[in-house]
Amino acid sequence: MPKVLISDALSETAVNIFKERGVDVDYQPALGKDKERLLSIIGDYDGLAVRSATKAMAPVIKAGKKLKVIGRAGIGVDNIDIPAATAAGVVVMNTPYGNAITTAEHAIAMMFALVRKIPQANQSTHAGKWEKSAFMGAEVFAKTLGVIGCGNIGSIVADRAVGLKMRVIAYDPFLTEERAVELGVEKVELDSLLARADIVTLHTPLTDQTRNVLGRQNIAKLKYGAYVVNCARGGLIDEEALKEALDDGRIAGAALDVYASEPATENALFGHPSVVATPHLGASTTEAQENVAIQIAEQMADYLMRGAVSNALNMASVTAEEAPRLKPYIALAEKLGAFAGQLTESALKKIEITFEGEVAALNTKPLTASAVAGVLKPMLSEVNIVNAPVIAKDRGISVSETSNDDADAYDSIIRLRIITEKHDRTVSGTVFGPAPRIIEIKGVAMEAGFAPHMLYVTNEDKPGFIGALGATLGAAGVNIATFNLGRAAPGEGAISLLAVDEPITDAVLEKVCALPHVTQAKALAF
């Protein structure tokens, strides 16, 4: 009988679900705060169920000799070392949608508390004062709400705001016009949102692209007297820059549930008269805690007892029999998606995947999910092979797949087509032995492997360009590992795909973009 340790406080319903499904469960809700004891006993368990207190990092995973699965009752997995778990063969699961409504409602509550100065008025009234004139607030009716990130939680916030008769504008690179119409919001660029919104609310994951999305420069673009609400992730806002804007009156107020450093016992914004602060309560409702506890218990029990995988962050949903054959194609699909995703800068409308040859006879569903996850991951760090199709659907992105038994000159081909509001791109690949390789980009034949650091350049096919590109990289100290070329026809559009030994910096990329005949240059990472 498999054995699971619950090391954080979870609903007793989760304990009962494990028992009902034949799993031996050990409920020790205070263990997450006792690292030494956790390390001493984790080796006896097949599964570990946690919330946020337990730090399931590399030492814990290494000590868990029998560990097969770690389940996070919630969405955030900052407290789990996913690479270490993957290397040890441990599946990491979460419950990405169990607390969406609760978090969205908290954002709406924070917005009302902020604009009506409810916390300050509450404190004053409890102190025996009667200061009606000191707490003049504002209505949200007919105000413009700017939603940055209109995915699962952001779209719920938008829906509630529309019900409050607010004007809702949204910035999200993956939001299509059709989905915006369905939500009743106006899709805008970020600068427009900052200039127009009376209240800005953040609902995006923390990635390299979104870190400090409200940094000093963008805070300066906010409408004078705007309010800011953040119930998403700390690190999306430059807290020092926000404090300066609050001090000088440019920003009327801020409501924060998350902080750059947590637990946040100290913060530059604490004590500010125009700040409403809560201790990361977005998912703290009875309903949400019950939902995520039930979901993680069901998922972990299904995996341990039947081998079923759902909401896994580091494993495809495939059977044991399929895994060996699918593994190289899953890698190819994900890398083709990552290639296309890193080149995508406008709203996605459609993703089309075509399987040709031998791969068409396999279970292509996880391959499609891998390709979609690859496309979305550059902007959405928490996307994975399981939740990628759901995220695409929620954002109005059409995903389709077709199969064809014929594969031209190769045994198997995967073709990926990305249609955005501005571009229509294709990239195709195959597998040579275990290695995924590109064989075509935008209709241009080319053969290239993937590398951790790459440079993609499109240019006019003119004499001297290759030398100029090589000289530019050489002068910058960038060593070229491989250099692959293709062109549509002599003198027409050409493509260069280079593997390099280190990441291409922004400064080097600017120099490449400035070369004569270059139409696009992009640093890629795999």
N, C-alpha and C positions, 0 to 999 in steps of 0.2 A: 504494500500500500504506500503510495507517495505521501510525503510529509511536507507541509507548508508552515512556515513561520510568519506570523503577522506581527511586525515589530513596531507599528504605529497604531494609533486609535482608529479603528474602523467600526462600522455598525455591526452589531451582533448578527444581523441578517447574513453578512458575508461568512461568518463562522458557520452558520447553519447550512449555507449553500455548499461549502466545502465538504461538510460531513455527509450531507444528503447525496453527494456525487462520489462518495467513496474515497475522499482525501482526508488523511489524518492532519489535523490542524492544531497548532500551538499558538495561542493568543497571548502575547506579551506586549501590550501597548506602550509600555515605558522603555522598552529595550532600545529603541532608536536613539536615545540620549546616552546610552552606555556602550560606547564603541568597543571597549575591551571585552565586555561580556559577549557582545554580538560576534566579534571575531572568534571567540572561544567556542561558540556553539553552532555557528552557521554551517559547519561542515556536516551536520547531521540532517540537513534539509534539502529537498528537491526544489522547493519554491520559496520565494521571499516576497511577501506583500507589504508595500510601504505607502506612506503618504510623503510628507516633505521633511519630517524630522530625521528619519534614517538616511544616512549617507552611504549609499551602496556604491562605494568607489572601488578602485582596483584592489586594495588589500582585502576588503570583504569578499569580493568576487574570487580572488585567489584562494582565500580560506574556504570558500564554498565548494569543496571538491565534488559534491553530488549535485550542485545547483544546476537546474535546467531552465528555470524561468524566474524573472523578476517582474512583478506587476506593480505599476504605479497607479494608485487610485486617484486620478486627476490627469491633467494634461502635461504639466511641466515636468521635465525629467532632468533638470539641472543637478539633482542629487544622485543621479545614476551615471556611472562611467560606461557609456554605451560602447565605445571602442574596446574597452577591456572586456566587457561582457561578450561582445561579438567574437573577440579572439579566443575566449574561453568556451565558446559554443553555447552561451546562455542567451535565451530569447528575452528581449525586453518589451513589455507590453504597457500601454497606458489606456486611459479612457478619455479620448479627445473631445467628446461631445456631451459628457455627463453634467458639466456645470456651465454650459453656454448661456442658458436663460438666466441663471443666478448672477453670473458676471455682468450680463447686459443690464439686468435690473439694478445692480449696484451702481453702474455708471449713470443710469438715469437718476437714481437717488442722490448720488454725489452732485449731479448737475443742479438739482433742486436745492440741496443743502447749500451749495455755493452761491447761487444767484439770490436766494432768499435769506442768506446769512443765518441759517437755522442753528448751527452749533454755537455761534456767538450769542444769539438771542437766548438760547437755552441756558447757557452758563450765567448770563446776566440775570435772568428771571429767577433761577435757583438761588442767586445771591440776594434776593429780596429787592431787586431794582425793578423799575418800570420805565424802560428806555425805548419807547416806540420809535421816536424820531432817530435814534442812533442806528437802527437796523433797516433803513429803507432799501428794499430789494428791487428786483426786476422780474418781469414776466418772461416766460419762454415762448408764449404764444406769438406767432408770426416772426420769431427770431430765426436766424439762419444757423443751423447746426452743421459744422464741418466734420465729417467722419473720415478719419485717416485709417484706411484698412477696412474694407467692406466684405469681409469673409463671413464665417459662421456667426461670431458674436457681433461684429460690426453691423451685419444686416439685421440682426434682431434689434439692436439699438436704433437703427434707422427706421425700422417698422414702428417701434414705440414712439419715436419722435414725430413721425408722420401723423400718428394718432393724436398727438398733442397739438396738431396744427402748426408744426414748425416747418420751415423750409429746410430741406436736407440736401446738402451737396456732399459728394463723396470723391475721395482720391484713392484709387487702387489700380495699379498697373494691370491687374488681372480681371478687373470688372469690365464686362462688355456693355455696350449701349443697351442691348436687349434686357440684360439682367437689371440694369439701372432703371429702366422703364418699369419692369416688373416690381421692383422695390419701391417705386415712386420717388426716386432720388435723381438728382442731376449729377452726371459724371463730369468732373472737372480736373484740371491739372493742379498740382500742389500749390503753386504760386497763387493761382486764382482762389483756391480754398482759403489760404492764409489771409488774403486781402479782404475776403467777403464774409467770413464766418464770424458771428457774434460769440459763438461757443465752439471750441474745437475739442473733439474727443478722440482718443487714440485707441485703435484696436488692431494692432499689427504685431507679429512676433518680433523678437529682437534678433536681427541679423546684421551682417556687416553693412548691408544697404540701408537698414532702418535705424541703426544706432545714431542717436542724437538727431533724429528727423526734425525735432524741434531744438536745434542748436542755436547758437547766438545769431547766425545769419538769418535763419528762418523765423526765429522769434521776433526779429526786427521787422519782418514782413507782415506780422499779424496786424489785423485791424486794431486801431487804437481803442482801448477799453474792452478788449475781448477777454473771455474766460477760457481756461484750459482744464480739461479733465483727463486723467490717465489712470485707467484700471486695467491696463494691459501688461506691460513689462517695464521695470526700471531700466534706465539706460536709453530710453527713447527720447528723454528730455535732458538737456544740459541744465542741471539744477542750479548752478551758479548763475548762468545767464538768465534763467527764469526769475531768480531772486532779484537780480538787478532790474529786470523789467517790472517786477511787482513793486520794488522800492520807488522807482521813478514814476509809477502810475500808468505806464504804457499798457500793462496787463491788469485788468480789474481784479482778478482772483484766480486761484488754482485749486483744484480738488485732486488729491493724490492718494492712491491706494497702494502704489508700488514705488520702489526707490532703487537707485543705482546700486546701493549696498544694503543687503538685508541679512538678519534682522536689523532694522533701522532704529536703534536707540538714540542716535544723534544724527542730525541732518541740518544743513544750513537753512532749510525752509521751515523747520519746526519752530513754533512760536510766532510765526509771521501772522499778523492780524488778517491778512487776505488769503490765507491758506487753510483749507479743510483737509485733514489728514486722517487716514484710517490704516490699520496694520495688516494690509494685504487680505482684506475680507471678501474679495470678489466671489470666491466659491464657498463662503461660510454661511450656508443655510442648511437646515435639516434635510430638505429635499435633495439638495446637491450631494451632500455627504452620503445619503442613502443610495442615490443613483450610482455614484462612482464605486461605492463599496460592493454593491450587487454586481455591477458590470465586471469589475476586476476579478471577483471570485468566480464568476461564470467562465470568464476567458481562461483563467489559470487552470481551473478544474478540467475544462474541455481539452486543453493542451496536454496536461499530465495524464489524463485518462484515455483520451482518444487521438491525441496527436494533432488536433485541429488548432490552427493559428489564426487569431484575429487581432487587429489593432497592434500588430508587432512593428517596432521601430527599426528592427535590424534583421528581419527575415521575411522572405516571400511566402505567400500562402500557397504552398505546394505540398504534395504528398511525398513520402519517403521514396516511393518508386520513381517519381518524376524528377526529383532533385538532381541526380547526376547528369541527366540529359539536358535539363533546362538551365543549369548553372551558367555555362558560357554565354547563352543567349540572353539570360537576364542581365548579365554584365554588359553585353553589347547594347541592349535596348536602353538601359539606364544611361550609358555613356553617350549614345546618340541623342537621347533626350537632354542630357546636360549640355551637350554641344549646342543644340538648338536653343535651349533655355537661356544660355549665357549670351546669345546673340539677340534675344527678344527684348525690345524696349518699348513696345506698344501693347495695348490690350489684346490678349489672346481671344480668338473666336472659335478656332477649331484645331484639333489635333487628329491627324489621320495616320494610322499605322497599317502597313501592308506587309504580310508575311509571304515569302515566295520560296518554293522548293521544299526541302525536308522539314524545315522549321514550321511550315504551315500545318503539318500533321500533328504537332505537339499541342499541349495545353497552352494556348497563347494568352489566356487571361492574365497570368502574372507577368508576362512579357509586356503586354499593353500597360499594365499598372506600373511596371518599372520604367517604361518610356515616359509616361505622364509624370511620375515622380521626378524623373530627371529633368524634365522641362520646368517644373514648378519649383524645384528645390533652390535654385539661385536666389529666389525672392522669399521663399517660405521655408525656413530652416526645419520646421517640425513635420514637413510632409514626408511620407514614406510610402512604400509599395501598397500598404493596406488602405491608407486614408486618401491617397492621391485621387482615385476616381471620385470619391465623395466631395473632396475639395473642388475639383474641376466642375462637378455638377452644380455645387452651391454657387459657384462664380459664373455660371452660365456658359462654360466652355464645353463645346461639343467634342466628344471623343468617339471615334469610329475605328473599326479594324476590319480588314478584308484579308482573305487568304487565296493563294494561287499556287498550284502544284508545280508550275514551271518557274525556274530561277535563272534563265539565261546562262551565263558562263560560270555560275557558282552553284554549289550544292544548296546553299541557303542564303537568302537575303532578307534583311529587315529594312523597309523604307519608311522614313518618318517625314511627314509633311506638317508644317506649322503655318496656320493662317491667322494673321493678326489684322488689326484695323489698317495697317500700313504696308504689310509685307506678306509674301507667300514664298516660303522657303522649304527646300527638301534636303535631306541628308540620308544616305544609305550606307549600310555596313554589312559585313559578314564575319564569320569566325574562321580563322586559320589555326587549326589545332585548338588550344584553349584561349587564344588571344583574339579579342575583338578588333576589327579594323574598319576604317572608313573606305568606301569605294566610290563615293559620288557625293558632291556638294552642289546644290542648285543646278543640277543637270550637267555639271562638269565632272568628267571621269578623273579620279584621283585615288591613289592607294596610300594610306597612312595609318600608322598605329596611334594609340593614345598614350600620352605622357602626363605626369603630374602638372607640368607647366608648359603651356603652349601659346603661340601667337598666331592669330588668324588675320590675314590681310587680303582684301580685294583691291584690284588695281587695273588700270588700263595696260594692256600688253604692249609695252614699249621697250626698246633696247636700253640696257643700262639699269633697269629698275632693280633686278636681283642684286647686282653689285652694290647699288646705293643702299638697299635694305641691309645687306650683310655688313657694309661698312658702318652704318648707323648703329647696329647692334654691337659690333666689335668695339667701336669707340666708347660705347656705354658699358663695356665689360661684360656683355651678355654672351655666353657661349652657346652656340647652336649645336644641338645633338643630331637632329634630322631636319631636312628641308625638302618638303614635298610640294610639287607644283601641278597646276592644271589650268587649262584655258578652254573657252568655248570654241574659238577659232582664231587664227593669226590676226593680231591687231585688235582683238575684241577684249572682253572682260577676262581677267585671270584671277586665280586664287593661289595664295601661298599659305601653307600650314606648317609651322615650325614647332619642333619640340626644343625647349631650352632648358638649361640646367638650374635656373632659378626664376622666381616670379618676375614678370615684366612690371616695372614700376610705372606709375602715372607719368612721370617725367620722360621715361623712355618711350611710352606709348604716344605722348604728344609729339616727340621727334619723328616717330614713324608716320603719324598722321600728317605731318607737315611735308613729307616727301612728295615730290611731283608724281602725279598719276595715281596716288592712293585715294580710294573712295571710301574705304572703311578699314579700321584696325581694331582688334579686340584681344585683350589678354584673357586666356582661358585657363581653368584649373580643373583637374580630374583626380 
